[in-house]
Amino acid sequence: MSSPAWLSKKLDDGRIACEACNQHCTLTEGEYGICGIRQVINGELLLLTYGIAAAVNVDPIEKKPMFHFLPKSKVFSFGTVGCNFSCQFCQNADISQYPKEHHHEIIGSKLSPRRAVELALEYECSSIAYTYNEPVVFFEYTYDTAKLAHEAGLKNIYVTSGYETHKAIDTIAPFLDGMNIDIKGYSQSFYKDICGASLKPVLDTIEYAHKKGIWIETTTLLIPGYNDSDEEIRSIARFQANLDPYMPWHISAFHPMYKMVNIPRTPPETLRRAYEIGKEEGLKYLYVGNIDDNARESTYCPSCTKLLINRHGNIGQYVTNDLVNLNSCPYCGTVIAGVWK
Ligand code: SF4
């Protein structure tokens, strides 16, 4: 199924500029964008994966990961094939890189925006996540779904690499409640050589979406020898602390994947080191991921330091339910940043 990729404009020279992401593809008849799923046909840019989901699941919200967003709720999660990045460590390369590696073939099952919302309600989810591959590449599909989801009382989340244009954010913002944005590293060479993208637009997206009032959590996958030096970790933490020290930062362990199967797993000490650096830089909510570390997966009040949400793996347990109702620490009254209802 395909649909007009309306987040685009015709240029004077006849090409079509896609306005969804910061790869800024300008395409002529028959050409595909870098994502492999937007193509010019008969003078119009089309989204080839509209209504075709390549992965669908009902997940705990903590798995996105979103730790300050309706904790313990279920999230209806889906994605399509295609991606604007080409990360050599991608954990979903079987779908994200599929069109580029299979002559632009589109695979998946039919899932209309309306059916996605119906299923989310049937499975008693509180939100829909556009995830598994980069949501902005199937922007128009996410937009139509997110609009219906809001009408049905569901929230919407992008799990994203942070390459949205301002226009994309402006357009989806009325319906987008949360984003988990990757900060994959803090060097242009890492972004360019390992991910096929650039660092600066990602930092800009985080700042811009934050300014728009969208709830943001960030994630960094630490890869041994690539982005795990003290300097690089500190730069990420400092950027985020300067922007908003109450924005949660998830520091995750790498597992050998895709084109990086010869790189070892991230040692737990590296995650603990990053956690300490984040604290030194002033971040209030730090979480390690992909390893079992109950103490560093749990949420504490930034003022009185009492335990508020006790987590094991991706499952959260309230120490007290008051947080949901009060939006604040039940022990000392400090407001806890996040989306709680
Ligand atoms: S969404 Fe795809 S076609 Fe559009 S600019 Fe990004 S990579 Fe290019």
Residues whose N, C-alpha, C, O or C-beta is under 5 A from the ligand:
A	BS01	SF4	C18 A20 C21 Q23 H24 C25 G33 I34 C35 R38 N84 V136 V137
